């Protein structure tokens, strides 16, 4: 049996916050505004995995209305959910993600981000891919006000 999951997230970029993608700090003058550390990539991945396993979404696991999740490490949030997905009998075939971000350039950080995600999911780097697109100077992303991520995964269960 195979299931496909799709995750999406978007965060405002603001000064005074770190830009964290896939658990990796990316030097930039702006970062994601969010209740946790704002890692939009890990949030989308979490939703994709939970959705494929029909276990809920990141908001049902970690409601932003609860103060205990303020500034939480998104790697730990992903790991908690991934453990539940595995307990339900699922394993990861692959994960593919698209980051929409005008600046900074993502390519220099891609391999570190892929390694970070693979480490959290305890899988090989070949099972994880992340690519980036700009907003072509259009809309929130293109004007440098936001970052968006789409993540899709394929899970299998005997």
C-alpha positions in Angstrom: 0.0 0.0 0.0 1.3 3.5 -0.8 0.0 6.9 0.2 0.9 10.3 -1.1 1.0 13.4 1.2 1.0 17.1 0.4 2.1 19.7 2.8 2.1 23.5 2.4 3.1 26.4 4.6 3.8 30.1 4.3 5.4 32.5 6.7 6.0 36.2 6.7 9.7 37.3 6.6 10.6 39.8 9.2 13.7 41.4 10.7 14.8 40.2 14.1 14.2 36.5 13.3 16.5 33.8 12.0 15.9 32.2 8.6 15.7 28.5 9.3 15.0 26.0 6.5 15.1 22.3 7.1 16.7 22.8 10.5 19.6 24.8 9.0 20.2 28.5 9.8 20.6 30.4 6.6 22.3 33.8 7.1 20.0 36.6 6.0 18.7 39.9 7.3 15.1 38.5 7.7 13.7 35.3 9.1 10.3 33.6 9.4 7.7 34.9 11.8 6.0 32.0 13.5 5.0 30.7 16.8 7.7 28.1 16.8 11.1 28.7 15.2 9.2 29.3 12.0 10.9 26.6 9.9 8.4 26.7 7.0 10.1 23.8 5.3 9.9 21.4 8.2 6.3 22.5 8.8 5.3 21.6 5.3 7.1 18.3 5.5 5.4 17.5 8.8 2.0 18.1 7.2 2.8 16.0 4.2 3.9 13.0 6.4 0.9 13.4 8.7 -1.5 13.8 5.8 -0.2 10.7 4.0 -0.6 8.6 7.1 -4.1 10.2 7.8 -2.9 11.2 11.3 -3.8 14.9 11.3 -1.8 18.0 10.7 0.9 20.1 12.5 -1.7 22.4 14.0 -3.6 19.5 15.7 -0.4 18.2 17.2 1.1 21.6 18.2 -1.6 24.2 18.4 -0.2 27.7 18.1 -2.6 28.8 20.9 -0.5 26.8 23.4 2.4 28.8 24.8 4.5 25.7 25.3 5.2 25.6 21.5 6.5 29.2 21.4 9.9 29.2 19.8 9.9 25.3 19.6 12.5 23.6 17.5 10.7 22.4 14.4 13.1 19.5 14.1 11.7 18.1 17.3 8.2 18.7 16.2 8.9 16.8 12.9 10.5 14.0 14.8 7.5 13.6 17.2 5.1 13.4 14.2 7.5 11.1 12.2 7.7 8.7 15.1 3.8 8.5 15.1 3.8 7.9 11.3 6.4 5.0 11.8 4.3 3.6 14.7 1.4 3.4 12.3 3.5 1.2 10.1 4.6 3.6 7.4 8.0 4.0 5.9 9.3 6.8 3.7 9.9 6.2 0.0 10.8 9.8 -0.9 10.2 13.4 -0.1 10.2 16.2 -2.6 9.9 19.9 -1.7 9.8 23.3 -3.4 10.7 26.5 -1.6 9.5 29.8 -3.0 11.9 32.4 -1.8 13.2 35.5 -3.6 16.3 36.0 -1.4 18.8 34.6 -0.3 20.0 32.1 -2.9 19.1 28.6 -1.6 21.5 26.5 -3.8 24.6 27.0 -1.6 22.6 25.5 1.4 20.7 22.7 -0.3 23.0 19.8 0.6 23.2 20.8 4.3 19.4 21.1 4.3 18.9 17.7 2.7 21.3 16.1 5.2 19.5 17.8 8.1 16.1 16.5 7.0 17.5 13.0 6.3 19.0 12.9 9.7 15.7 13.8 11.4 13.8 11.2 9.4 16.6 8.6 9.7 16.7 8.0 6.0 19.2 8.4 3.2 19.9 11.8 1.6 18.7 10.2 -1.7 15.2 10.0 -0.3 15.0 13.8 0.2 15.1 16.5 -2.3 14.6 20.3 -2.0 14.6 22.8 -4.8 13.9 26.6 -4.8 12.1 29.0 -7.0 11.9 32.7 -6.9 8.7 34.7 -7.0 9.9 36.5 -10.1 9.4 39.8 -8.2 5.6 39.1 -8.0 3.4 38.9 -4.9 4.5 38.4 -1.3 7.3 36.0 -2.2 8.6 38.0 -5.1 8.7 41.2 -3.1 10.6 39.5 -0.3 7.8 39.6 2.3 7.2 35.8 2.6 8.5 32.3 2.0 6.3 29.4 0.9 6.9 25.7 0.8 5.2 22.8 -0.8 6.2 19.3 0.2 5.1 16.0 -1.1 6.0 12.5 0.2 5.4 8.9 -0.7 4.9 6.5 2.1 4.5 2.7 1.9 3.2 0.1 4.3 3.2 -3.6 3.8 
